[in-house]
């Protein structure tokens, strides 16, 4: 599951390029935050793959937090009028997949 989560988190990056470029025209700080948080998802999933025990789960929870941050930032950009909601449909769909995978990874029984 972690390998697929990493693949999807890396696929998120190119899906964000155009929306982030549009957002950056009117809100450079928010665009930078989206870039940092999106990178954090992939980095924490990858690092978690190499860890054991609770350390691994912690990193995947951090990745989930970053995914939530990207969702909120995109929704805020729509609310500010920086971008249209249809322009963020693809990254939001990928973030939904990532969040579902991370939930399964952090809530194993």
Backbone as CSV, one residue per row, in Angstrom:
resi,resn,N_x,N_y,N_z,CA_x,CA_y,CA_z,C_x,C_y,C_z
1,UNK,0.827,-1.192,0.000,0.000,0.000,0.000,0.871,1.256,0.000
2,UNK,1.967,1.265,0.769,2.818,2.453,0.855,3.419,2.798,-0.501
3,UNK,3.756,1.761,-1.280,4.327,2.021,-2.603,3.310,2.727,-3.485
4,UNK,2.061,2.291,-3.459,1.018,2.939,-4.257,0.739,4.349,-3.755
5,UNK,0.779,4.541,-2.461,0.576,5.882,-1.901,1.685,6.819,-2.368
6,UNK,2.896,6.314,-2.460,4.001,7.135,-2.946,3.791,7.468,-4.422
7,UNK,3.404,6.490,-5.211,3.146,6.737,-6.641,2.084,7.818,-6.836
8,UNK,0.992,7.714,-6.087,-0.096,8.684,-6.232,0.345,10.058,-5.723
9,UNK,1.107,10.083,-4.634,1.561,11.376,-4.116,2.524,12.049,-5.098
10,UNK,3.305,11.269,-5.812,4.182,11.844,-6.837,3.385,12.280,-8.064
11,UNK,2.312,11.573,-8.387,1.434,11.978,-9.491,0.697,13.276,-9.166
12,UNK,0.512,13.543,-7.889,-0.147,14.777,-7.471,0.639,16.006,-7.926
13,UNK,1.958,15.938,-7.871,2.800,17.098,-8.159,2.530,17.669,-9.554
14,UNK,2.609,16.877,-10.629,2.330,17.480,-11.939,0.885,17.972,-12.087
15,UNK,-0.040,17.353,-11.364,-1.435,17.808,-11.441,-1.615,19.171,-10.785
16,UNK,-0.676,19.545,-9.920,-0.744,20.827,-9.222,-0.002,21.947,-9.948
17,UNK,0.819,21.615,-10.928,1.663,22.633,-11.559,0.858,23.807,-12.105
18,UNK,-0.127,23.539,-12.924,-0.909,24.631,-13.508,-1.758,25.357,-12.466
19,UNK,-2.515,24.633,-11.621,-3.276,25.356,-10.598,-2.392,26.216,-9.694
20,UNK,-1.231,25.725,-9.308,-0.338,26.496,-8.436,0.198,27.722,-9.185
21,UNK,0.495,27.577,-10.466,0.959,28.721,-11.250,-0.120,29.804,-11.313
22,UNK,-1.367,29.390,-11.475,-2.482,30.342,-11.516,-2.639,31.023,-10.149
23,UNK,-2.616,30.231,-9.088,-2.759,30.778,-7.731,-1.621,31.745,-7.426
24,UNK,-0.414,31.430,-7.879,0.760,32.258,-7.596,0.625,33.667,-8.161
25,UNK,-0.155,33.835,-9.208,-0.328,35.169,-9.809,-0.975,36.157,-8.845
26,UNK,-1.837,35.636,-7.955,-2.535,36.528,-7.030,-2.212,36.247,-5.567
27,UNK,-1.649,35.065,-5.279,-1.383,34.694,-3.894,-0.124,33.812,-3.830
28,UNK,1.016,34.469,-3.950,2.289,33.739,-4.000,2.541,32.937,-2.726
29,UNK,2.165,33.482,-1.576,2.377,32.757,-0.311,1.599,31.452,-0.279
30,UNK,0.348,31.494,-0.708,-0.468,30.280,-0.710,0.095,29.266,-1.695
31,UNK,0.554,29.729,-2.843,1.153,28.821,-3.830,2.385,28.125,-3.261
32,UNK,3.233,28.876,-2.559,4.417,28.273,-1.932,4.019,27.247,-0.879
33,UNK,2.990,27.554,-0.112,2.532,26.629,0.925,2.006,25.331,0.306
34,UNK,1.298,25.447,-0.800,0.800,24.250,-1.486,1.973,23.402,-1.961
35,UNK,2.975,24.044,-2.533,4.163,23.299,-2.993,4.831,22.561,-1.829
36,UNK,5.028,23.271,-0.707,5.685,22.639,0.452,4.868,21.469,0.987
37,UNK,3.568,21.675,1.141,2.718,20.623,1.712,2.619,19.428,0.773
38,UNK,2.515,19.674,-0.534,2.440,18.563,-1.491,3.737,17.761,-1.487
39,UNK,4.864,18.453,-1.406,6.146,17.744,-1.316,6.233,16.942,-0.030
40,UNK,5.710,17.488,1.043,5.730,16.813,2.341,4.980,15.482,2.300
41,UNK,3.920,15.422,1.520,3.167,14.168,1.422,4.092,13.071,0.913
42,UNK,4.709,13.306,-0.248,5.573,12.288,-0.853,6.769,11.967,0.036
43,UNK,7.376,12.989,0.614,8.571,12.769,1.434,8.258,11.943,2.678
44,UNK,7.153,12.219,3.328,6.803,11.466,4.535,6.331,10.057,4.227
45,UNK,5.627,9.860,3.106,5.253,8.496,2.711,6.514,7.693,2.432
46,UNK,7.454,8.277,1.690,8.695,7.573,1.362,9.509,7.259,2.611
47,UNK,9.634,8.229,3.497,10.397,7.983,4.718,9.724,6.924,5.576
48,UNK,8.407,6.974,5.666,7.671,5.982,6.447,7.858,4.563,5.934
49,UNK,8.023,4.423,4.629,8.257,3.087,4.051,9.519,2.452,4.612
50,UNK,10.473,3.274,5.012,11.769,2.770,5.486,11.849,2.663,7.002
51,UNK,10.783,2.991,7.685,10.777,2.953,9.144,9.967,1.769,9.638
52,UNK,10.043,1.538,10.933,9.300,0.447,11.552,8.465,0.967,12.705
53,UNK,7.445,0.201,13.059,6.652,0.481,14.252,5.922,1.809,14.200
54,UNK,5.819,2.424,15.373,5.066,3.660,15.523,5.657,4.823,14.750
55,UNK,6.971,4.780,14.531,7.641,5.812,13.758,7.052,5.888,12.351
56,UNK,6.820,4.726,11.763,6.248,4.622,10.420,4.849,5.230,10.398
57,UNK,4.023,4.856,11.353,2.648,5.358,11.416,2.652,6.877,11.611
58,UNK,3.552,7.364,12.460,3.640,8.811,12.687,3.910,9.553,11.377
59,UNK,4.869,9.076,10.593,5.203,9.747,9.334,4.026,9.716,8.365
60,UNK,3.298,8.611,8.339,2.135,8.542,7.452,1.022,9.462,7.940
61,UNK,0.932,9.658,9.243,-0.044,10.634,9.767,0.362,12.055,9.400
62,UNK,1.646,12.334,9.427,2.129,13.651,8.997,1.796,13.851,7.522
63,UNK,1.997,12.814,6.711,1.651,12.900,5.282,0.162,13.187,5.110
64,UNK,-0.668,12.536,5.918,-2.115,12.766,5.848,-2.442,14.208,6.240
65,UNK,-1.750,14.719,7.236,-1.955,16.113,7.627,-1.583,17.065,6.502
66,UNK,-0.496,16.778,5.823,-0.084,17.607,4.690,-1.085,17.512,3.550
67,UNK,-1.635,16.328,3.331,-2.658,16.178,2.290,-3.890,17.015,2.628
68,UNK,-4.277,17.003,3.895,-5.392,17.843,4.328,-5.084,19.321,4.141
69,UNK,-3.836,19.680,4.362,-3.410,21.063,4.188,-3.520,21.485,2.721
70,UNK,-3.118,20.608,1.807,-3.221,20.939,0.376,-4.683,21.098,-0.025
71,UNK,-5.544,20.200,0.451,-6.978,20.317,0.154,-7.504,21.664,0.637
72,UNK,-7.201,22.010,1.875,-7.686,23.270,2.440,-7.136,24.471,1.673
73,UNK,-5.873,24.409,1.281,-5.268,25.515,0.543,-5.923,25.690,-0.826
74,UNK,-6.193,24.591,-1.502,-6.875,24.678,-2.800,-8.278,25.237,-2.640
75,UNK,-8.977,24.772,-1.617,-10.334,25.275,-1.371,-10.300,26.751,-0.975
76,UNK,-9.281,27.167,-0.228,-9.137,28.574,0.126,-8.872,29.415,-1.122
77,UNK,-8.054,28.888,-2.028,-7.772,29.615,-3.271,-9.051,29.831,-4.083
78,UNK,-9.922,28.822,-4.090,-11.216,28.976,-4.765,-12.038,30.041,-4.044
79,UNK,-12.066,29.977,-2.732,-12.839,30.951,-1.950,-12.338,32.375,-2.154
80,UNK,-11.034,32.538,-2.301,-10.453,33.859,-2.543,-10.670,34.321,-3.984
81,UNK,-11.084,33.409,-4.850,-11.260,33.755,-6.258,-9.970,33.699,-7.054
82,UNK,-8.955,33.044,-6.493,-7.669,32.925,-7.180,-7.726,31.916,-8.319
83,UNK,-8.675,30.968,-8.225,-8.778,29.887,-9.201,-10.205,29.351,-9.172
84,UNK,-10.623,28.759,-10.266,-11.961,28.170,-10.321,-11.972,26.756,-9.759
85,UNK,-13.111,26.333,-9.255,-13.205,24.994,-8.656,-12.961,23.888,-9.678
86,UNK,-13.327,24.115,-10.929,-13.088,23.080,-11.949,-11.599,22.904,-12.230
87,UNK,-10.802,23.931,-11.929,-9.358,23.873,-12.173,-8.610,23.011,-11.166
88,UNK,-9.269,22.673,-10.072,-8.590,21.870,-9.043,-9.197,20.475,-8.907
89,UNK,-10.056,20.099,-9.843,-10.741,18.799,-9.764,-9.756,17.629,-9.774
90,UNK,-8.780,17.665,-10.662,-7.827,16.543,-10.752,-6.985,16.405,-9.485
91,UNK,-6.354,17.491,-9.011,-5.588,17.312,-7.771,-6.458,16.905,-6.586
92,UNK,-7.677,17.411,-6.507,-8.549,17.007,-5.397,-8.886,15.523,-5.468
93,UNK,-9.082,14.994,-6.673,-9.354,13.556,-6.825,-8.144,12.735,-6.372
94,UNK,-6.955,13.171,-6.741,-5.745,12.462,-6.305,-5.564,12.566,-4.791
95,UNK,-5.846,13.722,-4.237,-5.755,13.891,-2.785,-6.756,13.011,-2.050
96,UNK,-7.926,12.824,-2.625,-8.919,11.926,-2.041,-8.373,10.496,-2.014
97,UNK,-7.737,10.078,-3.092,-7.125,8.733,-3.141,-6.008,8.606,-2.114
98,UNK,-5.166,9.630,-2.057,-4.053,9.608,-1.103,-4.582,9.524,0.326
99,UNK,-5.572,10.345,0.634,-6.138,10.322,1.995,-6.744,8.966,2.329
100,UNK,-7.407,8.337,1.370,-7.980,7.004,1.618,-6.879,5.983,1.894
101,UNK,-5.812,6.031,1.113,-4.700,5.099,1.318,-4.031,5.335,2.671
102,UNK,-3.796,6.598,2.985,-3.138,6.907,4.255,-4.018,6.531,5.439
103,UNK,-5.314,6.671,5.287,-6.218,6.244,6.363,-6.061,4.743,6.605
104,UNK,-6.072,3.974,5.530,-5.908,2.517,5.668,-4.556,2.170,6.275
105,UNK,-3.525,2.909,5.887,-2.183,2.636,6.373,-2.023,2.975,7.854
106,UNK,-2.780,3.927,8.340,-2.636,4.369,9.735,-3.687,3.790,10.655
107,UNK,-4.660,3.085,10.101,-5.736,2.511,10.914,-5.854,1.005,10.723
108,UNK,-4.722,0.341,10.542,-4.728,-1.119,10.403,-5.120,-1.757,11.731
109,UNK,-5.828,-2.851,11.630,-6.249,-3.552,12.849,-5.391,-4.754,13.087
